[in-house]
Amino acid sequence: MAATACLAGGQTVSPALRPDWRQIGDTSVELLLASPATGPVDAVWFSPDGSRLYARTAADRVYETADFQFWRASAGARPAQVPYEGRVARLPESAVRLAPDSSSPGRLYALGSHLYRSDDEGRTWTDLTGYRSGSVIGDGVLDLAVSPGDPDELVVANRFGVWRSLDGGLSWSGLNRTLPNLPVRRILAPPSGPAGVRIWLDGFGPVEASPGGGRSWAPVADSSFRQEEELRRTYGQAIGVSITALAGNGDLRYAGAADGRLFLSSDGGRSWSLTPAPAGGPIEALWVDPQEPRVALAAVGGGGPQVLRTVNGGLFWDDLTANLPEAAAHAVTADRSTGAIYVATSRGVFFTRGDLVNPGPPTSWTALSENLPQAPARDVRLGSGGSQLYVALEGYGVFAAPAPDRPGAFRWVNAADFSLRAAAPGSLLSILGGRVERARAGELTFPVLAVSDTESQVQVPYEAAGPSVALAVEGAGGRATLALPIQDVSPAIFVDRDGVPLLLDGDSGMMLNAGNSARSNSRIQILATGLGKVRPNWPAGLPAPLEGPPQVVAPVRAYLDRAPLEVTRAVLAPGYVGFYLVEVQLPAVVNSGPAELYLVSGNRESNRVRVYIQP
């Protein structure tokens, strides 16, 4: 649990502007095929000795593998293919492409919606990939490779990736989990509540990386991208241009066109006017400040300016390109409170700290891609509270890291769920921005529990009272006074940076996740903060006793899929500082699968987390 505490509230990161990136999910999608799938692959071939397999993606990138598990970039070129010119008695389906097997006379393969084999020169055919009305590897075979050393070793390329059979097509497995071919286009949403990161994949639609789930992405219902597409079409028809980007807040809306023009609406999209903007390429994305829509940024593809800024509702736009390398900018995001601006480009992701309140000269950009795969960055987003940065890399999926703009700009978030929910007596806070040496509010000292170069963890004293206090923090990087709202209770369940909740099996003490599900009629221990005062009183900054830990004063309720659970105890977590332990009893009969769990105290709800349950 010591490691858990550090993970939940004080994760150590690499030095400023060198983010410690971690991958969210892998490069595959779970589509209920023989194995997880990935993006389109149009060609596969073996080396002459059969020791290496090559694959060429639809993006014209070539990769090779020698162990059929891990892929790496390759300069290999596909050997010239000789089309089959023989005649066959019949075809298994229309519009197939025939491929002979040189090692097995009389054997032919037909590549169509499925893969077929004939051992009698086409008189009879066996469907090698069909199952019921579909295909076990997905419809549409684009290429086939037969191992030079084993005629029963087959590899197929299709729009769902690369598939291998070692028994002549009787069974198939995918080779897609590490093939960097995920067609990610947009980050739809960072983790929120029980939902994980959601992205849009070309050819697949919306998918989610489930917190605590498997590594593959899974399809999910999310209509946000489709709704935006429909709005772009609607506004484009009204303006008479092809709208490529759209953003806004309230009545103020911005629209970017494929020809580089920027339009403004001050009446919620009913009428539009052209704004003076020095763009020289398509407007690929727009960011608008959620609190002040007069502040906006535009990412521009093509030559010329790459990042544009307005702070006056589009009356004029500044060019912030400065020292960015010449490359298309695909997305941009920012945090007005710190001046941080992030841009995703074909040359990676970059950061600058500029003025998002007043016009000013452009500032120098710093590359953040040192620890990332070399691939175009398609999107960039900030998570809740601005503490986490998410980047979508073409082929590789999504990577996340603590936002590197925090040094020198102290800011608090709830240590449990990284939100801006109010604090409560006994709560844990993460102070972003650097090492905190002292923290006080009037006569109250807030104990400093853990520090790193970019983040520190403090505890709210149990004597603190609201509705707010002025929290003065100071450290080597300077000092700041932060407005901190305080309520009697403000429950929050601890989650890690990817949204995985800190839940324990009440009997074994093991962490619960998709691989270790809770069972009906068992006890779950929930690690939380913000449950307020305890009885007997306990000093802040001191670990709770191992025996007889203080009990929470305010009543605590728990809900599973909105049905009440029995709360068997609510105490300070023994041996730890600022952690509360809430133990609940699961019913004898529960639905199998993922369920939504949350706490309520003082009529205030915690964040909602996902727990996996077995009968």
Backbone hydrogen bonds, N-H to C=O, Kabsch-Sander energy under -0.5 kcal/mol:
donor,donor_aa,acceptor,acceptor_aa,energy
5,A,1,M,-2.4
6,C,2,A,-1.7
7,L,3,A,-2.4
8,A,4,T,-2.8
9,G,5,A,-1.9
10,G,6,C,-2.3
18,R,15,P,-1.9
21,W,19,P,-1.2
22,R,400,A,-2.1
24,I,398,V,-3.1
25,G,23,Q,-0.6
26,D,215,R,-1.8
27,T,177,R,-1.3
29,V,37,A,-2.8
30,E,217,W,-3.7
31,L,29,V,-0.9
34,A,136,V,-3.2
37,A,29,V,-3.3
38,T,160,F,-2.0
39,G,181,N,-1.0
41,V,158,N,-2.3
42,D,56,R,-1.8
43,A,56,R,-1.3
45,W,54,Y,-1.7
47,S,52,R,-2.3
50,G,47,S,-2.1
53,L,65,T,-2.4
54,Y,45,W,-3.0
55,A,63,Y,-2.5
56,R,43,A,-2.8
57,T,55,A,-0.5
57,T,61,R,-2.8
58,A,40,P,-2.0
60,D,57,T,-2.0
63,Y,55,A,-2.5
64,E,72,R,-2.6
65,T,53,L,-2.1
72,R,64,E,-2.0
74,S,62,V,-2.4
84,Y,98,L,-0.6
89,A,121,E,-0.8
90,R,122,G,-0.9
96,V,93,E,-0.6
97,R,111,L,-2.1
99,A,109,Y,-2.7
101,D,107,R,-1.8
102,S,100,P,-0.7
104,S,101,D,-1.5
107,R,104,S,-2.2
108,L,118,S,-2.8
109,Y,99,A,-2.4
110,A,116,Y,-2.0
111,L,97,R,-3.1
112,G,110,A,-0.7
112,G,114,H,-2.4
116,Y,110,A,-2.3
117,R,126,T,-2.0
118,S,108,L,-2.8
121,E,106,G,-2.2
123,R,120,D,-0.9
126,T,117,R,-2.7
128,L,115,L,-2.9
128,L,126,T,-0.7
129,T,115,L,-0.8
131,Y,134,G,-2.8
134,G,131,Y,-2.4
136,V,129,T,-2.9
138,G,135,S,-0.8
140,G,113,S,-1.9
141,V,112,G,-3.2
142,L,140,G,-0.5
142,L,157,A,-2.9
143,D,157,A,-1.7
145,A,155,V,-2.7
147,S,153,E,-2.4
150,D,147,S,-0.6
153,E,150,D,-2.0
154,L,152,D,-0.9
154,L,165,S,-2.4
155,V,145,A,-2.4
156,V,163,W,-2.8
157,A,143,D,-2.4
158,N,161,G,-2.2
159,R,140,G,-0.8
161,G,158,N,-1.7
163,W,156,V,-2.4
164,R,173,S,-3.1
165,S,154,L,-2.8
168,G,152,D,-2.8
170,L,167,D,-0.8
173,S,164,R,-2.1
175,L,162,V,-2.4
179,L,176,N,-0.6
181,N,179,L,-2.5
182,L,395,G,-2.5
184,V,182,L,-2.3
185,R,200,W,-2.8
186,R,200,W,-1.3
188,L,186,R,-0.8
188,L,198,R,-1.7
189,A,198,R,-1.8
192,S,195,A,-1.8
195,A,192,S,-2.0
197,V,209,A,-0.6
198,R,189,A,-2.8
199,I,207,V,-2.3
200,W,186,R,-2.9
201,L,199,I,-0.5
201,L,205,G,-2.5
202,D,183,P,-2.5
204,F,201,L,-1.8
205,G,201,L,-3.2
207,V,199,I,-2.4
208,E,218,A,-2.7
209,A,197,V,-2.3
210,S,208,E,-0.8
213,G,210,S,-2.4
217,W,28,S,-2.6
218,A,208,E,-2.0
220,V,206,P,-1.8
222,D,220,V,-0.7
227,Q,223,S,-2.5
228,E,224,S,-2.1
229,E,225,F,-2.5
230,E,226,R,-2.3
231,L,227,Q,-2.2
232,R,228,E,-2.5
233,R,229,E,-2.2
234,T,230,E,-2.5
235,Y,231,L,-3.0
236,G,232,R,-2.4
237,Q,233,R,-2.3
238,A,234,T,-1.7
239,I,235,Y,-2.5
240,G,236,G,-2.8
241,V,236,G,-1.6
243,I,241,V,-0.8
244,T,256,G,-2.7
245,A,256,G,-1.6
247,A,254,Y,-2.1
249,N,252,L,-2.3
252,L,249,N,-1.2
253,R,251,D,-0.6
253,R,265,S,-2.9
254,Y,247,A,-3.4
255,A,263,F,-2.2
256,G,245,A,-2.7
257,A,261,R,-2.5
258,A,242,S,-2.3
260,G,257,A,-1.6
262,L,275,T,-0.6
263,F,255,A,-3.2
264,L,273,S,-2.8
265,S,253,R,-2.6
268,G,251,D,-2.8
270,R,267,D,-0.7
273,S,264,L,-2.3
275,T,262,L,-2.8
277,A,275,T,-0.8
283,I,257,A,-2.1
284,E,282,P,-0.9
284,E,299,A,-2.2
285,A,299,A,-1.3
287,W,297,L,-2.5
289,D,295,V,-2.4
295,V,292,E,-2.2
296,A,294,R,-0.6
296,A,310,T,-2.5
297,L,287,W,-2.7
298,A,308,L,-2.1
299,A,285,A,-2.8
300,V,306,Q,-2.8
301,G,282,P,-3.0
308,L,298,A,-2.3
309,R,318,D,-2.2
310,T,296,A,-2.5
313,G,294,R,-2.5
315,L,312,N,-0.7
317,W,276,P,-0.7
318,D,309,R,-3.3
320,L,307,V,-3.1
320,L,318,D,-0.7
324,L,321,T,-2.5
327,A,325,P,-0.6
329,A,300,V,-2.0
330,H,328,A,-0.5
330,H,344,A,-3.1
331,A,344,A,-1.4
333,T,342,Y,-2.3
335,D,340,A,-2.2
338,T,335,D,-1.2
339,G,335,D,-1.8
340,A,335,D,-1.0
341,I,352,T,-2.8
342,Y,333,T,-2.9
343,V,350,F,-2.1
344,A,331,A,-2.6
345,T,343,V,-0.5
345,T,348,G,-2.7
346,S,328,A,-1.9
348,G,345,T,-1.7
350,F,343,V,-2.3
351,F,366,T,-2.5
352,T,341,I,-2.1
354,G,339,G,-2.8
354,G,352,T,-0.6
356,L,354,G,-0.7
366,T,351,F,-2.8
368,L,349,V,-2.7
372,L,369,S,-1.8
375,A,373,P,-1.2
377,A,345,T,-2.9
378,R,376,P,-0.6
378,R,392,A,-3.0
379,D,392,A,-1.1
381,R,390,Y,-2.6
383,G,388,Q,-3.0
386,G,383,G,-2.4
387,S,384,S,-0.9
389,L,401,A,-3.2
390,Y,381,R,-3.2
391,V,399,F,-2.8
392,A,379,D,-2.4
393,L,391,V,-0.6
393,L,397,G,-3.5
394,E,376,P,-2.9
395,G,182,L,-1.9
396,Y,393,L,-0.8
397,G,393,L,-2.1
398,V,24,I,-0.8
399,F,391,V,-2.6
400,A,22,R,-2.6
401,A,389,L,-1.9
403,A,387,S,-2.6
406,R,403,A,-1.0
408,G,433,G,-2.2
409,A,406,R,-2.7
411,R,432,L,-1.7
413,V,430,S,-1.9
414,N,419,S,-3.3
415,A,428,L,-1.9
418,F,414,N,-2.0
423,A,485,P,-2.6
426,G,460,V,-1.5
427,S,424,A,-2.7
429,L,458,V,-3.0
430,S,413,V,-2.7
431,I,429,L,-0.6
431,I,456,S,-3.6
432,L,411,R,-3.7
432,L,430,S,-0.8
433,G,454,T,-2.8
434,G,431,I,-0.5
434,G,454,T,-0.6
437,E,435,R,-0.5
437,E,474,E,-2.7
438,R,474,E,-1.9
440,R,472,A,-2.4
441,A,444,L,-2.3
444,L,441,A,-2.0
446,F,439,A,-2.8
449,L,447,P,-0.6
449,L,457,Q,-3.3
450,A,457,Q,-1.2
452,S,455,E,-2.0
456,S,431,I,-2.0
457,Q,450,A,-3.2
458,V,429,L,-2.4
459,Q,447,P,-2.0
460,V,427,S,-2.9
464,A,461,P,-1.5
469,V,484,L,-2.1
471,L,469,V,-0.9
471,L,482,L,-3.1
472,A,440,R,-3.4
472,A,470,A,-0.7
473,V,471,L,-0.6
473,V,480,A,-2.9
474,E,438,R,-2.2
475,G,478,G,-3.0
478,G,475,G,-1.7
480,A,473,V,-2.5
482,L,471,L,-3.3
482,L,480,A,-0.5
484,L,469,V,-2.7
484,L,482,L,-0.6
486,I,467,P,-1.9
487,Q,423,A,-2.8
490,S,530,G,-3.5
492,A,529,T,-1.9
494,F,527,L,-2.5
495,V,416,A,-2.4
496,D,500,V,-2.2
499,G,496,D,-2.3
502,L,494,F,-2.6
503,L,501,P,-1.3
504,L,525,Q,-2.6
505,D,510,M,-2.8
506,G,523,R,-3.1
509,G,505,D,-2.4
512,L,503,L,-2.5
513,N,516,N,-1.3
514,A,212,G,-2.0
516,N,513,N,-0.9
518,A,612,Y,-2.9
520,S,614,Q,-1.6
521,N,587,P,-2.3
522,S,519,R,-1.4
524,I,584,V,-2.4
525,Q,504,L,-2.9
526,I,524,I,-0.6
526,I,582,V,-3.3
527,L,502,L,-1.8
527,L,525,Q,-0.5
528,A,526,I,-0.6
528,A,580,Y,-2.5
529,T,492,A,-2.3
532,G,425,P,-0.5
535,R,551,Q,-2.9
542,L,539,P,-1.1
544,A,573,A,-0.5
544,A,576,Y,-1.7
551,Q,535,R,-2.6
552,V,570,A,-2.7
553,V,533,K,-2.4
557,R,600,V,-3.1
558,A,565,L,-0.6
559,Y,598,Y,-2.5
560,L,563,A,-3.0
561,D,559,Y,-0.5
561,D,596,E,-3.5
563,A,560,L,-2.0
565,L,558,A,-2.6
566,E,585,Q,-0.9
567,V,565,L,-0.5
568,T,566,E,-0.7
568,T,583,E,-2.1
569,R,583,E,-1.2
571,V,581,L,-2.3
572,L,550,P,-2.1
573,A,579,F,-2.8
575,G,544,A,-2.6
576,Y,573,A,-2.0
578,G,576,Y,-0.5
580,Y,528,A,-3.2
581,L,571,V,-3.5
582,V,526,I,-2.6
582,V,580,Y,-0.5
583,E,569,R,-2.7
583,E,581,L,-0.5
584,V,524,I,-2.7
585,Q,566,E,-2.5
586,L,522,S,-3.1
586,L,584,V,-0.5
593,G,613,I,-2.8
595,A,611,V,-2.4
597,L,595,A,-0.5
597,L,609,V,-3.0
598,Y,559,Y,-1.9
600,V,557,R,-2.7
601,S,604,R,-2.2
602,G,555,P,-0.6
604,R,601,S,-1.7
606,S,599,L,-2.5
609,V,597,L,-2.6
611,V,595,A,-2.6
613,I,593,G,-1.9
614,Q,518,A,-3.1
